[in-house]
């Protein structure tokens, strides 16, 4: 069966068909899949039966992998490149993240290049994941808006994330200081511009007051997840989805019974340096909760 690519939606993504990724790939096949990934932001490969070792080996076709040392308590104890994605306990409470549109680790100076997530178990109803194409979101802006946004930096602060509400902001700061990231990010391989903003962590714009930045951010949050830029994935066991973290957002929908099992496993590709650390004392108090 020959390798083919079928669109997932008008806005983002392709399904890769005609490949068995449980076996080593030849260089031509790996290159074609990588090129399709760069072009379409996400790839889907269905019907795969992978163990952790095979998942890791396939992922290495696309870059160096993260050992998840910073969250060692959550990674697989035998395959450090594997991060289980399921409901877990931390500090006596359920640790449920990803319920807001986001790009992974925007509060890091080295946000990951991408991830590959495989499905092992899903609830009978729900548990979907959505993706948004930030190239298309940027391209759809007016020339005037593009000119204004190019060169601006957004404040990314984990204290505003919903899954951190109720925690001590000072403790969050100790672990992860706020970071300034470009509002418009240029992809290192394609050279294309993408919006780089998310409702989970984007708290303000460097050099702007609260009243100035929030209308702009509210518009961007709503603009970039319009239906024409998105794809909603209904998981099946054996699915593997890869997303390019530099030009997509994703959202784990809370559309299922949390008492039902939902078990997925992720590998993460190391990315390039982006942004700079902000002095926490210089970040306005409003960034703790800009949605109010």
C-alpha positions as CSV (number, residue, x, y, z in Angstrom):
1,X,0.0,0.0,0.0
2,X,1.5,3.3,-1.0
3,X,1.9,6.3,1.3
4,X,-0.9,8.9,0.9
5,X,-2.2,12.0,2.7
6,X,-5.9,12.9,3.2
7,X,-7.0,16.2,4.6
8,X,-8.6,16.1,8.1
9,X,-10.4,19.4,7.6
10,X,-10.3,22.5,5.5
11,X,-8.3,24.4,8.1
12,X,-5.7,22.0,9.5
13,X,-4.2,18.5,9.4
14,X,-3.7,15.4,7.2
15,X,-4.2,11.7,7.8
16,X,-1.2,9.6,6.8
17,X,-2.2,6.3,5.2
18,X,-0.2,3.4,4.0
19,X,2.4,3.2,6.6
20,X,3.2,0.8,9.5
21,X,5.0,2.8,12.1
22,X,5.7,-0.1,14.4
23,X,8.6,-0.9,12.0
24,X,11.6,1.4,11.2
25,X,11.0,3.9,8.4
26,X,13.2,4.4,5.4
27,X,14.5,7.9,5.0
28,X,12.2,8.8,2.1
29,X,9.1,7.8,4.0
30,X,10.2,9.7,7.1
31,X,11.0,12.8,5.0
32,X,7.6,12.7,3.3
33,X,5.8,12.5,6.6
34,X,7.8,15.2,8.1
35,X,7.2,17.5,5.1
36,X,3.5,16.9,5.4
37,X,3.6,17.7,9.1
38,X,5.3,21.0,8.5
39,X,2.8,21.9,5.8
40,X,-0.4,20.9,7.6
41,X,0.5,21.4,11.3
42,X,-0.9,18.1,12.5
43,X,-0.7,14.5,11.3
44,X,-2.9,11.6,12.2
45,X,-2.0,7.9,11.8
46,X,-4.7,5.4,12.6
47,X,-4.8,1.7,13.5
48,X,-1.3,1.5,15.0
49,X,-0.3,-1.1,17.7
50,X,2.7,0.4,19.4
51,X,4.5,-0.2,22.6
52,X,6.5,2.5,24.3
53,X,9.8,1.5,22.6
54,X,8.2,1.7,19.1
55,X,6.5,5.0,19.9
56,X,9.9,6.4,21.0
57,X,11.7,5.1,17.9
58,X,9.1,6.5,15.5
59,X,9.2,9.9,17.2
60,X,13.0,10.1,16.8
61,X,12.5,10.4,13.0
62,X,11.4,14.0,13.7
63,X,13.9,15.3,16.2
64,X,15.6,15.0,19.6
65,X,13.2,13.9,22.3
66,X,12.6,15.4,25.7
67,X,13.3,13.1,28.7
68,X,10.8,15.1,30.8
69,X,13.3,15.7,33.5
70,X,11.5,18.7,34.8
71,X,8.4,16.6,35.4
72,X,10.1,13.4,36.3
73,X,7.3,12.5,38.7
74,X,4.9,12.2,35.8
75,X,6.9,10.4,33.2
76,X,7.1,6.7,32.6
77,X,9.7,5.2,34.9
78,X,11.2,3.0,32.3
79,X,10.9,5.1,29.1
80,X,11.6,8.7,30.2
81,X,10.7,10.0,26.7
82,X,7.1,8.8,27.4
83,X,4.7,11.0,29.3
84,X,1.4,9.4,30.3
85,X,-1.6,11.7,29.6
86,X,-4.3,10.8,32.1
87,X,-6.0,12.0,35.2
88,X,-3.4,12.0,38.1
89,X,-3.3,13.1,41.7
90,X,-1.0,15.9,42.9
91,X,-1.2,17.5,46.3
92,X,-4.4,15.6,47.2
93,X,-6.3,17.0,44.2
94,X,-7.0,15.8,40.6
95,X,-4.4,17.2,38.2
96,X,-6.5,18.0,35.1
97,X,-4.8,20.2,32.6
98,X,-5.3,21.2,29.0
99,X,-8.9,22.4,29.4
100,X,-8.0,25.8,27.8
101,X,-6.7,26.5,24.3
102,X,-2.9,26.4,24.6
103,X,0.5,25.7,23.0
104,X,2.7,23.5,25.2
105,X,5.1,25.2,27.6
106,X,4.8,28.8,26.4
107,X,6.2,29.8,29.8
108,X,9.5,28.1,28.9
109,X,12.5,29.6,27.0
110,X,12.6,26.4,25.0
111,X,9.0,25.5,24.1
112,X,8.8,22.0,22.5
113,X,8.9,21.7,18.7
114,X,6.1,19.2,18.7
115,X,4.5,16.2,20.3
116,X,3.2,12.7,19.2
117,X,0.3,11.5,21.2
118,X,-1.0,7.9,21.0
119,X,-4.3,6.6,22.2
120,X,-4.5,3.4,24.3
121,X,-7.9,3.7,26.1
122,X,-10.8,6.1,25.7
123,X,-14.1,6.6,27.4
124,X,-17.3,5.4,25.6
125,X,-18.4,9.0,25.0
126,X,-16.3,12.1,24.6
127,X,-12.6,12.8,25.4
128,X,-12.1,14.7,22.1
129,X,-9.1,17.0,21.3
130,X,-9.3,20.1,19.2
131,X,-6.5,21.8,17.2
132,X,-6.2,25.2,15.6
133,X,-4.0,26.4,12.8
134,X,-2.2,29.5,13.9
135,X,-0.7,30.1,10.4
136,X,-4.2,30.6,9.0
137,X,-5.2,32.7,12.0
138,X,-2.3,35.1,11.3
139,X,-2.9,35.2,7.6
140,X,-6.6,36.1,8.1
141,X,-5.7,39.3,10.0
142,X,-5.8,42.6,8.3
143,X,-2.5,44.1,7.2
144,X,-3.0,46.9,9.8
145,X,-3.4,44.3,12.6
146,X,-0.4,42.3,11.3
147,X,1.7,45.5,11.3
148,X,0.7,46.3,14.9
149,X,1.4,42.8,16.3
150,X,4.7,42.1,14.5
151,X,7.4,42.8,17.0
152,X,5.2,42.8,20.1
153,X,5.8,40.4,23.0
154,X,3.2,38.7,25.1
155,X,3.5,38.0,28.8
156,X,3.0,34.3,29.6
157,X,2.4,33.6,33.2
158,X,1.3,30.2,34.7
159,X,-0.5,32.0,37.6
160,X,-3.4,32.8,35.2
161,X,-4.0,29.2,34.1
162,X,-7.3,27.8,35.3
163,X,-5.7,24.5,36.5
164,X,-3.5,26.7,38.9
165,X,-6.3,28.7,40.4
166,X,-6.4,28.3,44.2
167,X,-2.6,27.6,44.4
168,X,-0.2,30.0,46.0
169,X,1.0,32.4,43.3
170,X,4.4,32.8,45.0
171,X,5.0,29.1,44.8
172,X,4.1,29.1,41.1
173,X,6.6,31.9,40.5
174,X,9.4,30.0,42.2
175,X,8.9,27.1,39.8
176,X,8.1,29.1,36.6
177,X,8.8,32.8,36.3
178,X,6.8,34.8,33.6
179,X,8.2,34.7,30.1
180,X,7.8,37.1,27.2
181,X,7.2,35.4,23.9
182,X,6.7,37.0,20.5
183,X,3.1,37.5,19.6
184,X,3.9,36.5,16.0
185,X,6.4,33.7,15.8
186,X,8.4,32.8,12.6
187,X,8.6,29.0,12.1
188,X,12.3,28.0,11.9
189,X,11.8,25.5,9.1
190,X,8.9,26.9,7.0
191,X,9.7,30.6,7.5
192,X,6.0,31.3,7.8
193,X,4.4,33.5,10.5
194,X,2.0,32.2,13.1
195,X,0.2,33.8,16.0
196,X,1.7,32.6,19.3
197,X,-0.9,33.4,21.9
198,X,-3.2,31.2,24.1
199,X,-6.0,31.7,26.6
200,X,-4.2,29.4,29.1
201,X,-1.1,31.5,29.9
202,X,-1.1,34.7,27.9
203,X,-1.7,37.4,30.5
204,X,-0.7,40.7,28.9
205,X,1.4,42.5,26.3
206,X,4.9,43.8,27.2
207,X,4.8,47.6,27.4
208,X,1.0,47.9,27.5
209,X,-1.3,48.5,30.4
210,X,-4.1,46.1,31.4
211,X,-6.8,48.2,29.7
212,X,-4.8,48.5,26.5
213,X,-3.8,44.8,26.2
214,X,-6.9,42.9,27.2
215,X,-9.2,44.0,24.3
216,X,-6.4,42.9,21.9
217,X,-5.9,39.6,23.6
218,X,-9.6,38.9,23.9
219,X,-9.9,39.5,20.1
220,X,-7.0,37.2,19.4
221,X,-8.2,34.4,21.7
222,X,-11.6,34.4,19.9
223,X,-10.2,35.0,16.4
224,X,-7.6,32.1,16.3
225,X,-10.1,29.3,17.2
226,X,-12.8,30.1,14.7
227,X,-14.2,26.9,13.0
228,X,-12.4,27.6,9.7
229,X,-9.0,27.2,11.5
230,X,-9.8,24.1,13.6
231,X,-10.2,20.4,13.6
232,X,-12.0,18.3,16.3
233,X,-10.5,14.8,16.7
234,X,-12.6,11.9,18.0
235,X,-10.1,9.4,19.4
236,X,-10.0,5.8,18.5
237,X,-7.7,3.2,20.1
238,X,-4.6,3.0,17.9
239,X,-4.7,6.6,16.8
240,X,-1.5,8.6,16.9
241,X,-1.5,12.4,16.4
242,X,1.5,14.7,16.0
243,X,1.2,18.4,16.3
244,X,3.7,21.2,15.5
245,X,3.8,23.2,18.7
246,X,5.1,26.3,17.0
247,X,2.0,26.9,14.8
248,X,-0.9,25.2,16.5
249,X,-3.1,25.4,19.6
250,X,-4.8,22.4,21.1
251,X,-7.6,21.9,23.6
252,X,-8.5,18.7,25.6
253,X,-12.3,18.9,25.8
254,X,-13.9,18.1,29.2
255,X,-16.8,16.3,27.4
256,X,-16.6,13.0,29.1
257,X,-17.2,11.3,32.5
258,X,-14.0,11.8,34.5
259,X,-14.7,8.5,36.2
260,X,-14.2,6.7,32.9
261,X,-10.6,5.8,31.9
262,X,-8.9,7.9,29.3
263,X,-5.3,6.8,28.7
264,X,-2.9,8.3,26.2
265,X,0.9,8.5,25.9
266,X,3.0,11.4,24.6
267,X,6.5,12.0,23.3
268,X,7.9,15.5,23.1
269,X,10.4,16.9,20.6
270,X,12.9,19.5,21.9
271,X,12.5,23.0,20.4
272,X,14.4,26.2,19.8
273,X,14.9,29.0,22.2
274,X,12.2,31.6,22.1
275,X,11.4,34.6,24.2
276,X,13.0,35.9,27.4
277,X,12.4,35.8,31.2
278,X,10.6,38.7,32.7
279,X,11.3,40.3,36.1
280,X,8.3,39.1,38.2
281,X,8.3,42.4,40.0
282,X,7.8,44.2,36.7
283,X,4.8,42.1,35.8
284,X,1.6,43.9,36.7
285,X,-0.6,42.4,39.4
286,X,-3.5,42.1,36.9
287,X,-1.7,39.2,35.2
288,X,-2.8,36.9,38.0
289,X,-6.3,36.8,36.4
290,X,-6.8,38.9,33.3
291,X,-10.2,37.4,32.5
292,X,-12.0,39.3,35.3
